């Protein structure tokens, strides 16, 4: 079952890559809940003192489950404005690999998140949202909030 699910996810990713599809987020209100709390998969940011000139941050992703989970590198960034989360659109420089990453049960991995994929990030509160998938196809969402000073 694990292999079939992983193969289906890999085929989906390959179809996107081969068709040259690039998802660009539209400016607007976040489609996600205001509070994304997850204890099965957690994300932290390694750096402190993030500023408007910071080019890259490091996401530390931990899997508290006893089973493998899968995720991709697609970036998703939102900004909090007047108690509402808004999607920050990607710029023309944004590129990422569409490979599927396996995070083993109870494992940890670090991933680079490039702030240079977004134009004119001003001071404020932001969050990164990532999707993770289990063998049965179910999705887990996790996020981490941080400030740009």
N, C-alpha and C positions, 0 to 999 in steps of 0.2 A: 504494500500500500504506500509506503514511504517513497519508494522509487517512482511509482506511477504519479503521485502528486508532484514530486520534484521535477519529473519529466514534463508534466503538463505546464508547470510554472515556467520552466526553461523554454518550452516551445512558445508560450505566450510572449515572453520577453524577446525571443528571436524574431517573431513576427513583427513586433514593434520596431526593432532595429532594422530589419530588412526592408520595411516599407518606408523607412526614413521619417517616421512620425516623431515629432518633437512636441511634447506637451508644454504649453506656456500657460501659466496661471493668469487669470484675469483679475484685475483690481476689483475688489468687492468684499462684501462681508464674508467671513469664514463660513464654510459649510459644516464645520465641526463644532462640537459642544464647547462652551466657554471653559469647562474644566475637564481636561483629559488626564485622569489619574489612573495609573496602571501599576500594579505591584508584581505582575508576572514578568514584565520586561521594563527595565528602567533605563533612562538616558540621563547622563550628567555631562557637563562641559568642563574640560580639563583646565582651560585658561581662566585667569581672573583679569579684571581691568580691561575689558573689551572696549575699544574706542571706535570712532568713525573711520579710522585709518587701518583697523585690523582687517586683514585679508582672508584669514582662515581661522576656524576654531576646530577643536577636536572633540567629537562626540564619544563618550565612553558608554557603550551599550552593554547591559548585563541581562542575562537570561536566567531568571530564578526558577524556571520550569525544569523538570527532569528530562525533557525531550528537546530535540533540535527544532529551531525555528528558521525561517528564511526571510530575507529582505533584499531590496535593491538599493541603489545609491541615489535615486531621484530626490532632489531637494524640495523641501516645502517649508517656507518661512512665512510667519505672520507677525503683524505689529498690533499692539494694543493701543487703541485711540478712543478716548472717552468711554472706557469700560466695555469696548467692543473690539473683537479681534478682526483684523482685515488681512487678506492675502496680499503678500508682497510679490509683485510680478517679477519673473526672471528677465534678465536682459539678453542681448544678442550674443554675449560671450559664454553663456551657460551651456556646458556640455558635460555629460557624465556617461559612464559605462552602464550598460543595461544587464550586467552580469548578476546572477543570483548568488547572494552570500549566505552561507550556512553558519548559524551561530549554535554551537552545541549546547545541550542541556547543561545548565548551571555554569555556562561559559561567559566570557567577557571579550569584547573586541573594541578597538578604537577605529573611528572613521573620520576622515577630514570632511568638513562642511565649509564650502567656499562662500564667503560673504561677497566676494567679487562678482558673483553671479547676479547680484542685485545692484541697481543704480541708486546712488544718493541715500544710503542708509543714515538717517538722522538719529539723534539721541532719542532713547526711549526704551520701552519694554517689548521684547520679541519672544517668539517661541518657534522651535523647530518641531515638526510633527513627522513621525515615521510610521509606516505600516509594516507589520510583521505577519507572517503566515505560518500556519501549522500544517502538518501532514494531511489533516482532514479538510483543508481548504479554508478553515476559519481564520478570521483576521483579528489581530491585536493591534491597537493603536497606542502609541506612547509619545509623550512630548517632554520637552525641557524648555524652561523659560530662562531668559537672561536679559541683562541690560546692556545697552550701548551707551557709553558716557562720552 
